[in-house]
Amino acid sequence: MRTNELILYIQRTAFAECSYGTGMKGRGFSGGTYVEEGRILQDMTFLMENFDNDYYNSEDLRGLLSECVNQILEMAVSHGFEGNLWHDYLTCLLASHENAYSVSCEIVGEIEGSINEAALHDFGIFKELFDYDFTDMTKAFKAECLPVILDYRGMSGHGKVFNRRIRDRICELSRNLAATKDVGEFKDTLTQFYKEFGVGKLGLHKAFRVEHREDGARIVPITKIAHVHLDDLVGYETAKKKLVDNTEAFVEGRRANNCLLFGDAGTGKSSSVKAILNQYYDKGLRMIEVYKHQFQDLNDIISQIKNRNYKFIIYMDDLSFEEFEIEYKYLKAVIEGGLEKKPDNILIYATSNRRHLIRETFKDKADRDEELHTNDTVQEKLSLVARFGVTIYFGKPEKKEFQEIVRQLARRNGIGMPEEELLSEANKWELSHGGLSGRTAQQFIDYLLGVKAGV
């Protein structure tokens, strides 16, 4: 085995940098501790080279092996891995590592040029790691712990780092890589994965939030999101079509607009945006949720995603501003007005109960106001919403529409209550729980399901 060559490889890649707490920070692994995950690779390759070397104390080596096994088991629990955990660990590194080759392959697929030769060399090293036979090491250390990680049966469900969908993809890729016959097939298998699912946190995950840190904004994956679909939203066909048309143009590389969904509370604005993400994720759509107190980080966020082969929607839920709040000025500059052109792979979608986003008062238009140019104040407040090229209205349903929503939700959830009784109870519910809206209808159905389950 080319272990010395492998150690040099580790030293020059972000995997080694990871063991010192740098390099992959904020880019590669989607959770966990960067220090331990990088050190496992370094320590395991050291053991492969030296497990039978009399120069080192055998008990120290045995202790190092136990530490590596424990860390791999911890990773199995946090990520939800099972099967051959050594292969899963290596696969996680490959799926998470953003480098010149993997980033070039995401969405586009196999590329041409000399970079393929370098990639083939590196994949050859990983192929050897996949094929490594632990039999001699197990005998030398009498390590009963090693067979455990080579055929691990995990708990049902998924870990806290990956959801089930991502966990299954990593485990499937692990099995496929282990089954490859040579380094060429290994490279082709991984390249196809990069093309279909991308690389790193932006490739593996659908949605993200933003954390502000001393060194700038960090994009963090959201592992649990609602699996809502547009068909789940009863009615609003015109509004949904307008949203779909704009988003479809965006993911297909055609011209598209920033989008504002406004209207009454509980009418499905936020659910529609989540459904759009679920519908177009496989076409490269990603979503980053940003709150208005984070608008000062928008330029930093955009700089991190503008050169990636994904389409990003920056999502702002329940957006509105009071008179004294000036964060909207950051948003105006980012959407349109700054010197730097907004990247073509980024749109802004916002939901709001207010049509004009910024609170207006009669004194804004009164001649007796202290400001000389009162029209300027009004135009300043209207200029933000004007930067959203598409505006979609979601209004409260009429009585008959509300009842139809209740009927369909009851049918989907297997509630067999007689229709007359169902609608009568729904009418009583909406009178005391927020009025006519899709949200109220869903809450009523959830109530029935809870009562039914408790009987």
C-alpha positions, 0 to 999 in steps of 0.5 A: 500500500502507498501509505507514505504517498497517502500521508503526503496526500493527507498533508496537502489536502483539506483533510489534514488541515481539518485536523488542526481546526482549519481548512474545511471549516464552514465548507466541507463537513455538514456538522460534527467536530472537524478536528476528530473527523480529520484526525481519524483518517490521519491516525488510521493510516498511521496504524496501517503503516505501523501496527506491526512496527516494533519501534512503537509501543503496542499498547499505545498503538492499541489505544490509538486504534480504540480511540479511532474506533470510538470516534467512528462509532460516534460518527455513526450515531451522529450521522445515522450510518450503518454497514461498513463504517470505515467505508461510510466514513471515507465516503462522507469525506469524499461527498463533503470535500469541496475541491477543484474537481468535485466542485467542477463536476457538480451539476455539470458532470464529467469534465475534461482537462489535466485535472482528471489525471490528478483526480485519478491519482487521488482516487487511486489512494482512496481505492486502496483505503477502501480495499484495505484488509484489516485482518492482520491488524485485528490479529496483531491487536486482538482487536475485537472492536474492528469487526464491529465497525466493518459490519455495524447495525445501527439504530433505526432512523437517522442522525442529527447531522444528516436526515434520512434522505442524505444518510441513505445516499451516503450509505448507497454511495459507500456500497457502490464505491466498495464494489468498484473493480478498479480506480477508473470505475471508482472515479466514474461512480463518484463523478456521477454522484457529484453530478446528481447530488453535488458536493459538500453541504450545499450539494447534500442539503436543501435548506440553510440558515445563517449564523453570524460569527466573528469571521463573518456569516456562516451558512449552516444546513437545516436537516429537518424541513417540512415535506410539503408539496404544492398539491397539498395546498388546496386552492390558489391555483393561479397563485401557485402557477405564477410561483411555479412559472417564475421558479421554473424559469429560474432553475432552467437558466432563463430570466426570472424575478424576485418574488413577493408573496403577500396576503392574509395570515395562514393562507399558505404563503410560507408553505408554497415556498417550502413546496417549491424547494421540495419540487425543484431541489433535484434540479439544483435549487437550494434555499437560504433562510435569512432574517431581517436582523441578518441583512447586513450579512447579505453581501457575505452570503452572496459572495459564498454562493455566487460561483456555485452551480446551484440556483439559490433562493434567499428566503425571507419569511414574514417580512415587514418593517416598522418606521424606525427599522432601517434594515430594509436599506440593506435589502434594497441595495442587494436586490437592485441598486448596488454597483455589483450586479446581483448574480444570475444564480440568486433570487430573493423570495419573501412572504409578508402580510403587508403589501408594501412591507414598510409601515406607512402612516397618514402623516407620511402624506400630510402637508403639515408633516415636518419634512418638506418633501413628503412625497420623497418619504412615501417613495422611499417606503414604496421603492422596496416592494417595487424591486420584487418583479413578481407579486402574488396575492394569497387571500382568505378563502370564502366559506365554501372554499374553506369547507372544501379545504376541510373536505380534502384534508379530511380525505387525505388523512383518512377521517371518516366523519360524516360530511355534515358533522365534519363541516359543522365542527369545522365551522365551530372551530374556525369561529374560535381559532382564527377565522377562515384560512388554510392554517385554521383548516389544518389545525382543525384536522390535526385536532381531529387526528389527535382526538381520534388517536387518543380514543 
